[in-house]
Amino acid sequence: MSQNNNKKQALGKGIRALLNTIDEEVSTTEKSVPSVSGNNAGSIMRIPVDQIVVNPKQPRYDFDEQALQELSESIKLHDIIQPVTVVKVGATQYQLISGERRWRASKMAGLKDIPAYIRTADDQQMLEMALLENLQRENLNAIEVALSYKRLMDECDMTQEQVAERMKKERSTVTNYLRLLKLPPDVQKAVRDGQLSMGHARAIIGLEQVDQQLYAYREAIEKGLSVRQIEQLVKNMTDGEKSSAPATASAAAKLPPAYKRIEDNMASHFSTKVKLDRKKNGKGTIVMEFYSDEDLERIMEKMHL
């Protein structure tokens, strides 16, 4: 018997870890499903799960299947502690504003109805609430946070200052997240997948050229570099860039568009910085950068040397 009690206590702790913050508990003695009317806006009541649909503007797309299964098992024993938030969109239909993970886990657990906080909102208010509540309650990765900030600005007509004010953050914090969206897709994916931290990404974005950013990203992944190590690598690369900046800037300014495309294609092919200089008589030079002996070997392999 004591062993069973220990298991239940462990499951209880697991629920609180998965739900992060619990604003208020819902009584589990309500087993009947009450009728729903428009007068219930602003209240908490149990709603059939098949009457709830996903919000198409939900900012979160990644759901860990194992975490969902664990939450589902806990819900089977204890029901949902924190209500989902919905808005009424039809006579018997509701759309999620926040709590999609809890709703998914409840369906997996076989629940027929779940507690929901019913709100009223127009489309823009729904989006704003979804983004703000999701940012506050969900364990989003840095790229998802950045995308949510961007959507608040683009779709809710907010400035960086307004986003920072609503999120109780410094404006510099919002700016640092938004800068991550300028990174190449491969680097953003690594941050989303947890391969790189925000500290890594912030260091990499200090490099201006995409090929340099990709090189630093590969070094960080392949060699398991710490944030401090990647910062030092970026510093070494930018210091070298500054020493040759005047000559390369002059060459780039004079390069015709057709040859600039050749330069870009070569840089993409060799995944390194390439500078092509062509004189009026048709002669010119090609300069390729490498950042270590291993990087030079990689380029040589691409050339089949």
N, C-alpha and C positions, 0 to 999 in steps of 0.2 A: 504493500500500500504506500509506504513512504517513497518507494522508487517511482510510482506513478505520480505522486505529488510533486516530486522533483522535476519530472518531465514536464508537468503542466506549468510549473514556475519558470522553467527554461523557455517554454513556448511563449509565456506571457512576456518575458524580457525580449524575446525575439520580435514580437509584435511592435513593441515600443521602439525598438531599434529600426525596424522597417518603416514605420510611420513617421519617424523623426520627431515631430511635435504634435501633441494632441491638444487641441483647443478646448474641446468639450466632449464628454462621453454621452452616448445615446443609450437610453434604457433598452435592455434586451428583452424586457417583458412584453413589448408591443409585437405580437406575433401576427395580428390580423393586418390586412392592407386596407387602409381607409380610402374612401373615395376622394378624388382630387378635384378641386375647383379653382377658379381664378382667384378666389379669396384667400388661398393658401400661400400666396406670394410672401416671401420673407420668413416663412416658417420652416421647421424641420419635421419631415415626416417620411415614412417608408414608401418607396416607389418600386413597382415591378421592374426588374432589370431589363426585361424585353421592351419596356417603354422608354428606355434611355438610349440615345444615339450619341456617337462620338462627335465632338466639335471639330469641324474640318479645319478650323484655325488653331487647333491645339499646337503649341510650339514644341512639344516633346514628341519625338518619333522613335526613340530607342528604348525598348523595354527588355530587361534581362529576364529570360525565361525561367531560370533557376530561382531568381528572387521572387518572381510572380508565383511560382509553385510553392515556395516557402510561405509566402503571404497567404496563399489560398488555403494551405493546411492549417494555418493559425486562425483564419477566418472561420473555418469549419467548426472550430472549438469555441471561439469567443465572439463571433459576429464582427461587424465593422465598428470600430471605436470612433473614428473621425468621419463625419458625413462627407459625401461628395457634394459638389456644388453644381446645380443645374439651373437652366432657364426653360420655361414652358414655351414650346414652339408649335403646339397643336392641342387638340382636345384631350388626347391621351398620350402625348409624346413630349419628351424632355431632352434637351441637349446639354451635354457636359460642358461646364466651364472649367472645372478642375476636379481631379480625382480619378482620371482614367485608369491609373494603375490599380486602384482599389476596386473599381468597377470590373476590370478584366479579371482580377483575382477572385472576385465574388462570383462571377459567371463560372470560372473554373471550379469553385467550391460547390456549385450547384444551388446557390441561394436564389430564391424566387423574388425577393425584394430586398432593398437596401435603404438605409437612412440617407436622406438628401436634404440639403439646404436649398430652398427654392428662391431664386432671385428674378427680378424683372430687369431687362436691359434691351437696348437696340443692338444692332450688329457691331457698331464700333465700341460700345460699352462692353459688349461680350468679349471682344478681342482684348480690350485693355484689361478687363478683369482676369481673363484667362492667362495673359502674359504676366501680370503682376502677381497673381496668386501662385502661378506655377513657379515663378522666380523665388518666391518666399518659402514655398513648402516642399518643392521637389529637389532632389539631389542632381541638378543639372551639371553637365560638364561645361568647361569654359567656352566652347564653341556654341553650345546651346544657349548659354547666358548671353553671349555676344549677339546671336541671331535674334533673341528676344528683345534686347535693347534696340537693335536695328529696326525691328518691326514696330516697336513703340514709337520710334521716331518717324518712320516712313508711313505707317498706316494709322497712327493715332495723332499725327501732327505734333509730336513732342520734340523739344530741343534736348540736347545733352544735359543741360542744366535741369530741365524738368524731369527727365528720367532719373537723374541723380537724386533730385529732391524726393520723388515718389518712392525710390528704393532706399532712401536714407544712406546714400553713398556719396563719397567725394566725386566731383566731376572727373578728376584724373583717373579714378577707378573705372568709370564708364568708358572713358576714352581708351584706356588700355585694353579693355575687352573688345571694343569696336575695331581696334587696330589688328586684332587677330584675324579678322575677316579678309584682310589684304594678303594673307599668306597663301601660298600655292595649295591646291586641293589636297595633295598628298600630306602636307604638314598639318592641315586642319583635320584630316581624317585621323592622323596619329594622335592628336590631342583628344578627339572624340573617343577614340578607342582606348585611351589611357596609356598609350606608349610614350607620350611626351607630356610633361606638366606645363602649366601656364608659364612657369618660369623659363622653361626651355623655349617656348614659343615667343615670349617677349624678347629673349636674347636674339633669336633667329631673325625676328622682324627688324632688328637693327641693321641688317644687310639690305642694301637697296636693290641688288640684282637677284632675279628669280633663280638663276643658276647657282648663285652663291648660297641662297637660302636652302635650295635642295641639297647642295653639298653638305652644309652644316647639319641638316636634318638626317642625311644618311650616316654621317659620322656619329651623331648622337645615338641613333638606333643601333648601328652595327657595333659600336664600341661601348655602349652603355654609359655615355658621358653624363656627369652630373651637371646641374645648372651652372655651377661655378666654372666647370671645365668648358662648357659650351660658350659661356660668356667670354672666356679667355680666347677661345678659337675665333669668335666673332671679332674680338679686339685686334687680334693678329691680322685677320683678313682686311678689316677696315683700315688699319694702319698702312698696310701694303697698297691698298686702293688709293689712299690720299697721296702717297708719294708719286704715283703715276697719273694722277687725275688730270693735270693740264694738257698733257699730250693726247690722252685718250678722248677727252672732251672735244678737243679741236678736230680730231679725226672723225668723231661721230657726227659733228655738225656738218662736215663737208661730204659725208657719204651719201650717194644717191639712194633713193628708196629701194631700187632693185637689189643693190648690193647690201643694203641694210637687211633685207629679207634673207639673203644668203648668210649674212653674219648671224642672224637670229636662228636660222635652221641649223647651222653648225653648232651654235651654243646649246641648242636643244638636243642635238644628236650626241654630243660629247659630254653633256651635263656639266659644263664648265663655262667660264667667261671667255668669249672669243672677240677679238678686235680685228676688223678687216680695214685696211687702208689702201685705197686705190688712187693712183695719180692720173693725170689727164692723158698721159701717153699709154695708159693701160697697165703699167707696172704697179706693183703694190706689195704689201706684206700682210701676213696673217699671224696674229699673236694669240696663243692659247695659254691660259693660266692653269696651274695646278698648285695644290695646297699641301701636298705631302708626297713622299716617295710612293706610297700606296695609291694615291690619286693619279700620279704619273703612270704607274703600271696599268691602272684601269683605262686611261686614255689610250695607251699603246695597244691594249687588247682590242679596243674599239677600232683601231687602225689596222689590226691584224699584223702588228709588228712583233 
